[in-house]
Amino acid sequence: MVDIGSNVGVLLQGFKNLGAEVLGIEPARNICEIAIKNGIETINDFFSEELALKIVAERRKARIVTATNVVAHINDHHSLIRGLDILLDEEGLFIFEAPYLVDLIDNLEYDTIYHEHLSYLSVKPISTLFRKFGMVIFDIEKVPIHGGSLRYFVARESIYPISANVDKFLQLEEERKIYEIDTLLNFAKSVQRNREELTWMLKSLKREGKRIAGVSAPAKGMTLLNYCRIGPETLDFITEKSSLKIGKYTPGTHILVLPDSELIKQMPDYALLLAWNFADEIIKNLEEYKELGGKFIIPIPKPSVIY
């Protein structure tokens, strides 16, 4: 079992615990080193046709290849699929997750649009792409992660029966009219309106003398801060769990990132949840802040306050 973009190897560890032989592919050197220390064999490289040939030559073909929240980051999807064709055995599965364009539009998830995300995926074009290479999407599952994602199951043609779920999502995309220009223009207008509402809310709170911090510093949060022009004049600081981000500054807006513990120490009146897609989990982890009177602001799809 091979995981493309395997990060620190959490998914692979689950497969390994079930007795599978696993291999990670992770281009970030520091993350790769953590995975190896955790006992997950990991290749520090980008996935490519050449790497697929090397893996098959040195080992054998894979039964399962996974890619979680990484396919939308890849520039050359044709090369990806050619590499998969080399790496997968005849009945092998490619299982990947990606944020779903329908949810991005419906829920106004514009902060998901940033430099790492080169594509915004939906079933119709992805299905067409795989068929060009003799592969098909034979099943799809909806998962809540990242504001709404799809988990695609892909194999060579005629290996597995095609689930009715595939047609269900194709029909949904037609109903939502996501391939019509008016839908995208209306989305753009809604994004502008969200910026106006969010900045008005934050400026109003500052005029009242309230202190506001940001919570979490994900890539999507940097899109939000820069697009809405929210800087240190509005957010006193941002807190994070990740030691890789603590002590650094947010790109473009230059807000200091501090440990989550500072939220309790400094007790700002409001906390803007930049990783709003993990709101339930974050609020639960910061229950003490809420019990002491802190309030959370959810920016998307409509700015709102959780008391």
Secondary structure, DSSP 8 states (H G I E B T S, - for coil): -EEET-TTSHHHHHHHHTT---EEE---HHHHHHHHHTT--EE-S---HHHHHHHHHHS--EEEEEEES-GGG-S-HHHHHHHHHHHEEEEEEEEEEEEBHHHHHHTT-GGG-STT----B-HHHHHHHHHTTTEEEEEEEEE-GGGSEEEEEEEETTSS---HHHHHHHHHHHHHTTTSHHHHHHHHHHHHHHHHHHHHHHHHHHHTT--EEEE---HHHHHHHHHHT--TTT-S-EEES-TTTTT-B-TTT--BEEETHHHHHH--SEEEETTGGGHHHHHHHTHHHHHTT-EEEE-SSS-EEE-
